[in-house]
Amino acid sequence: MVIAVDFDGTIVEHRYPEIGKEIIFATDTLKALIRDGHRVILWSVREGELLEEAVKWCRERGVEFYAVNKDYPEESPSTPDYSRKLKADIFIDDRNVGGLPDWGSIYQMISQQKSMKHILEERMAHRSFDDSTELKKKKWWQRG
């Protein structure tokens, strides 16, 4: 599977043009996806030196992308049928409708082909609710 992943706000917190702190489990999940045989492409608005810094930051943490802002490593604007639009199966971006799920959920959705709804239903099924500890609603005139 080809997976395009954004950098700012997705792998790291938004601090553009600086590099923010890593979002918890982002690089671990990306390394696992790469180990699982997926082609992970860095898909970022960054260009030039800022893009090089992002790639270096990821490489220092063990994330080696299949390609950066292109469909395959050798692609260039002079390649026949070149398009700036990536041809990925999945796009991971903090600007998704509904926002960015946590990286554990992202891994489950890709590796186990689960929907976010399914993951949330499973999490809720493992919770226990004890009716005996239900809080009683106080009346507005009661204090403390």
C-alpha positions in Angstrom: 0.0 0.0 0.0 1.2 3.5 -0.8 0.8 5.9 2.2 1.4 9.6 1.9 2.0 11.3 5.3 2.2 15.0 6.1 4.9 16.4 8.3 3.9 19.6 10.2 0.9 18.9 12.5 1.0 15.1 11.7 4.5 13.8 12.5 5.5 16.8 14.6 3.5 19.6 16.3 2.9 22.7 14.2 5.9 25.1 14.6 6.5 25.8 10.9 9.0 26.9 9.7 10.7 25.4 12.8 10.3 21.7 13.5 8.0 21.0 16.4 8.1 18.2 19.0 7.3 14.7 17.7 3.6 13.7 18.1 3.7 10.7 20.3 4.3 7.4 18.5 4.5 9.0 15.1 8.0 7.8 14.1 7.5 4.4 15.7 4.3 3.9 13.8 5.9 5.0 10.5 8.8 2.6 11.0 6.3 -0.2 11.7 4.4 0.6 8.5 7.6 0.6 6.5 8.6 -2.7 8.1 5.2 -4.1 7.2 6.1 -3.4 3.5 4.2 -0.2 2.9 5.6 2.5 0.7 5.5 5.6 2.9 5.9 8.9 1.1 6.6 12.2 2.9 4.0 14.6 1.5 4.7 18.1 2.7 4.3 21.7 1.8 7.9 22.2 2.8 10.4 22.9 0.0 14.1 23.4 -0.4 16.1 23.6 2.9 13.0 23.3 5.1 12.1 20.1 3.4 15.6 18.7 3.7 15.5 19.5 7.4 12.3 17.5 7.8 13.7 14.5 5.9 16.9 14.7 8.0 14.9 14.9 11.2 12.9 11.8 10.2 16.0 9.9 9.0 17.7 10.6 12.4 14.8 8.8 14.1 15.0 5.8 11.7 12.3 6.8 9.3 13.4 6.4 5.7 10.8 7.4 3.2 10.2 5.6 -0.1 9.9 9.0 -1.8 9.5 12.7 -0.8 6.8 14.8 -2.5 6.6 12.5 -5.5 5.2 9.1 -6.4 8.6 7.3 -6.6 12.2 8.2 -6.0 13.2 8.8 -9.6 10.2 10.8 -10.6 10.8 14.4 -11.8 8.9 17.1 -13.7 10.4 15.8 -16.9 9.1 12.3 -16.3 6.4 11.3 -18.8 2.9 11.5 -17.2 4.4 13.5 -14.3 1.8 15.0 -12.0 2.2 17.0 -8.8 -0.7 15.1 -7.3 0.4 11.9 -5.5 -1.2 8.6 -6.3 -1.4 7.2 -2.8 -3.9 4.7 -1.3 -4.0 6.5 2.0 -3.2 10.1 3.0 -2.4 10.8 6.7 -2.8 14.5 7.5 -3.8 16.5 10.5 -6.3 18.4 8.3 -8.4 15.4 7.7 -12.1 15.8 8.2 -12.5 14.8 11.8 -8.8 15.6 12.6 -5.8 13.3 13.1 -6.5 10.1 15.0 -3.8 8.9 17.4 -1.0 7.0 15.8 -2.0 3.7 17.5 -5.4 4.0 15.8 -3.8 4.9 12.5 -1.7 1.7 12.7 -4.8 -0.4 13.5 -6.8 1.1 10.6 -4.0 0.3 8.1 -2.6 -3.0 9.4 -5.9 -4.5 10.5 -8.1 -2.7 8.0 -10.4 -1.4 10.7 -12.5 1.8 10.5 -12.3 4.4 13.2 -15.9 3.5 14.2 -14.8 -0.1 14.8 -11.8 0.9 16.9 -13.9 3.2 19.0 -16.6 0.5 19.5 -13.9 -2.0 20.6 -12.5 0.5 23.1 -16.0 1.2 24.5 -16.7 -2.5 24.8 -13.7 -2.9 27.1 -14.9 -0.2 29.5 -16.9 -1.2 32.5 -19.5 1.1 34.0 -20.5 0.4 37.6 -24.1 1.5 38.1 -23.6 1.5 41.9 -21.3 4.5 41.6 -23.7 6.6 39.7 -23.6 10.2 40.9 -26.9 11.7 42.0 -27.8 15.0 40.4 -28.0 17.8 43.0 -30.7 20.3 43.0 -29.8 23.9 42.2 -30.4 24.9 45.9 -28.2 22.3 47.4 -24.6 23.3 48.0 -21.3 21.5 48.0 
